[in-house]
Amino acid sequence: MQDATRTALAFTSSRGLFIGVNNPPPINAALPWEQVVAQAVHDMRSPLSTMTTTLAVLRMAVADPAKAEKLLAILERQTADLTTHLERLVDDPGSYVAK
């Protein structure tokens, strides 16, 4: 297996901290990797954008616990969404290819 396919990844998921890929899925040379990467990046930018905005608003809402709690819930949902995209990219990169 090529060294490039043994890239270590680290992110927090609902299953806990995931570090490394011992037996990554086989690299499919037939996949249009530029399209896979472009779609994955696009899908991850939405939750990141929401998280960035929510953090800025949260900094202003610290004095209001109810508002802060709502904003934290948004961050939790977006973190879960981003984690799902990362897991999908590792587990099934071909799913990012338009069919």
BELWO-V868984 format. One line per field, one symbol per residue. psi: psi as a letter, one per 20 degrees, with the letter a starting at -180 (. if undefined). burial: 1 if it has 16 or more other C-alpha atoms within 10 Angstrom, else 0. Layout:
BEGIN
psi=???
burial=???
END
This chain:
BEGIN
psi=pqhhikppqpqprijapoprogmqqqpoiiqnhhgggggggghhhghgggggghgghhhijhinhgghgghhhghgghgggggggghghghmhiiipp.
burial=000000000000100000000000000000000001001100110011001001100100000000010011011001111110111010001101100
END
